């Protein structure tokens, strides 16, 4: 993963209070993480940084669409996603990001890289099972479904088992039904 200045927020020069940052994410963003599950992506990310005297509070929100294959049909479709996370940044002796909601930066730091948090927030907002909306409402048209309709069995023939059985067994079957 290469470091880009786009996702570095220099908080040392900011006044106390809330500050807004906006990002437009596309598929090239995920290429930096070697994540190739999305064909296309169009996601708007809003970051609110609240600077306090001893810590920083970051609120991430995103909404948009990612182009993914359906798990049932393999057809590509735009999946709407949205999500939000919160992050508290405190200052300490050494860097520590063991907790997913708390980040500890060394006292000398003057900026924070939010690229990893944006990536995780977006990837974790995609559901495990991705189903094309056309499957739910029956409007999906695909070559695979057309071929299945062609090969569909038109008539169901009932098998007459009574004609094929030995007449000696019929007397035994009566015993089971006479109970």
C-alpha positions as CSV (number, residue, x, y, z in Angstrom):
1,X,0.0,0.0,0.0
2,X,1.5,3.3,-1.0
3,X,1.0,6.4,1.0
4,X,-0.8,9.3,-0.6
5,X,-1.3,12.8,0.7
6,X,-5.0,12.8,-0.2
7,X,-5.9,10.8,2.9
8,X,-3.4,12.5,5.3
9,X,-5.2,15.0,7.6
10,X,-2.8,17.5,9.2
11,X,-4.5,18.2,12.5
12,X,-1.8,20.3,14.1
13,X,-2.9,23.5,12.4
14,X,-6.6,23.1,12.9
15,X,-8.6,25.0,15.4
16,X,-10.6,23.3,18.2
17,X,-14.0,22.2,16.9
18,X,-15.4,20.3,14.0
19,X,-13.9,20.1,10.5
20,X,-15.4,18.4,7.4
21,X,-13.5,16.4,4.8
22,X,-15.0,14.8,1.7
23,X,-13.6,12.1,-0.6
24,X,-14.8,10.5,-3.8
25,X,-13.8,6.9,-3.9
26,X,-13.5,4.8,-7.1
27,X,-12.0,1.4,-8.1
28,X,-8.4,2.8,-8.3
29,X,-8.6,3.4,-4.5
30,X,-9.0,-0.4,-4.0
31,X,-6.2,-1.2,-6.4
32,X,-3.7,0.3,-3.9
33,X,-4.9,-2.5,-1.4
34,X,-4.8,-5.2,-4.1
35,X,-8.5,-5.7,-3.6
36,X,-10.2,-6.6,-6.9
37,X,-13.7,-7.7,-5.8
38,X,-15.3,-4.5,-7.2
39,X,-15.4,-3.9,-11.0
40,X,-16.5,-0.3,-10.5
41,X,-17.0,1.8,-7.4
42,X,-18.7,5.2,-6.9
43,X,-18.7,6.0,-3.2
44,X,-18.8,9.4,-1.4
45,X,-17.1,9.4,2.0
46,X,-17.6,12.2,4.6
47,X,-15.2,12.5,7.5
48,X,-15.9,14.8,10.4
49,X,-12.9,15.5,12.6
50,X,-13.7,17.1,16.0
51,X,-10.5,18.4,17.5
52,X,-10.5,18.7,21.3
53,X,-7.7,19.8,23.6
54,X,-6.4,16.3,24.4
55,X,-7.8,14.1,21.7
56,X,-9.5,13.8,18.3
57,X,-12.8,12.3,17.4
58,X,-13.4,11.1,13.8
59,X,-16.7,10.1,12.4
60,X,-16.7,8.4,9.0
61,X,-19.8,8.0,6.8
62,X,-20.1,6.6,3.3
63,X,-22.8,6.0,0.7
64,X,-22.6,4.8,-2.9
65,X,-22.5,1.8,-5.2
66,X,-20.1,-1.0,-6.0
67,X,-20.3,-3.2,-9.1
68,X,-20.1,-6.8,-8.0
69,X,-21.2,-10.2,-9.3
70,X,-24.4,-11.8,-8.0
71,X,-23.6,-14.9,-5.9
72,X,-26.5,-16.8,-7.5
73,X,-26.3,-16.0,-11.2
74,X,-22.9,-14.4,-11.7
75,X,-24.5,-11.4,-13.3
76,X,-22.8,-8.0,-12.6
77,X,-24.9,-5.4,-10.8
78,X,-24.6,-2.2,-8.8
79,X,-25.0,-2.9,-5.1
80,X,-25.9,0.1,-3.0
81,X,-23.9,0.3,0.2
82,X,-23.7,2.7,3.2
83,X,-22.1,2.7,6.6
84,X,-20.4,4.6,9.3
85,X,-17.7,4.2,12.0
86,X,-16.3,6.3,14.8
87,X,-12.6,6.6,15.8
88,X,-11.1,8.2,18.8
89,X,-7.5,9.4,18.5
90,X,-5.5,9.9,21.7
91,X,-1.8,10.7,22.2
92,X,0.6,8.4,24.1
93,X,4.2,7.2,24.2
94,X,4.0,4.9,21.1
95,X,1.7,4.1,18.1
96,X,-1.0,1.6,19.0
97,X,-3.9,0.6,16.8
98,X,-4.9,-2.7,18.5
99,X,-8.4,-1.4,19.3
100,X,-10.6,-0.8,16.2
101,X,-12.3,2.2,17.8
102,X,-9.2,3.8,19.5
103,X,-6.0,4.9,17.9
104,X,-3.0,6.0,20.0
105,X,-0.5,8.3,18.2
106,X,2.9,9.3,19.6
107,X,3.1,12.9,21.1
108,X,5.1,14.3,18.2
109,X,2.7,13.3,15.4
110,X,1.1,16.1,13.4
111,X,-1.1,14.2,10.9
112,X,-3.2,11.1,10.7
113,X,-3.6,8.7,7.7
114,X,-7.2,7.7,7.4
115,X,-6.9,5.6,4.2
116,X,-6.9,2.2,6.0
117,X,-10.1,3.2,8.0
118,X,-11.9,4.3,4.8
119,X,-11.0,1.0,3.1
120,X,-12.1,-1.2,6.0
121,X,-15.3,0.7,6.5
122,X,-16.3,0.3,2.8
123,X,-15.3,-3.4,2.5
124,X,-17.0,-4.4,5.7
125,X,-20.3,-2.7,4.6
126,X,-20.7,-5.0,1.6
127,X,-23.0,-7.9,2.6
128,X,-21.7,-11.5,2.6
129,X,-24.4,-12.6,0.2
130,X,-24.8,-10.4,-2.8
131,X,-28.1,-11.1,-4.6
132,X,-29.1,-9.3,-7.8
133,X,-32.3,-7.3,-7.3
134,X,-33.8,-8.7,-10.4
135,X,-33.9,-12.2,-8.8
136,X,-36.1,-10.9,-6.0
137,X,-38.7,-9.2,-8.2
138,X,-38.4,-11.7,-11.2
139,X,-37.2,-9.1,-13.8
140,X,-33.6,-10.5,-14.3
141,X,-32.9,-11.4,-17.9
142,X,-29.8,-13.5,-18.6
143,X,-28.6,-16.0,-21.1
144,X,-28.4,-18.7,-18.4
145,X,-32.0,-18.2,-17.3
146,X,-33.2,-18.3,-21.0
147,X,-31.3,-21.6,-21.5
148,X,-32.9,-23.1,-18.3
149,X,-36.4,-22.1,-19.6
150,X,-35.6,-23.9,-22.9
151,X,-34.5,-27.1,-21.1
152,X,-37.3,-27.0,-18.6
153,X,-39.4,-30.2,-18.5
154,X,-42.8,-29.4,-20.1
155,X,-44.9,-32.3,-18.8
156,X,-44.6,-34.4,-15.7
157,X,-45.7,-38.0,-16.2
158,X,-47.1,-39.9,-13.3
159,X,-45.8,-43.4,-12.9
160,X,-48.4,-46.0,-12.2
161,X,-46.9,-48.2,-9.6
162,X,-50.0,-50.3,-9.1
163,X,-49.9,-51.7,-12.6
164,X,-46.2,-52.6,-12.3
165,X,-46.5,-54.4,-9.0
166,X,-46.9,-58.1,-8.5
167,X,-50.5,-59.0,-7.5
168,X,-49.2,-61.1,-4.6
169,X,-47.9,-58.0,-2.9
170,X,-51.3,-56.3,-3.2
171,X,-52.7,-58.6,-0.4
172,X,-49.8,-57.7,1.9
173,X,-50.4,-53.9,1.2
174,X,-54.0,-54.4,2.3
175,X,-52.7,-55.5,5.7
176,X,-50.8,-52.3,6.2
177,X,-53.8,-50.1,5.3
178,X,-56.4,-52.1,7.3
179,X,-54.9,-51.1,10.7
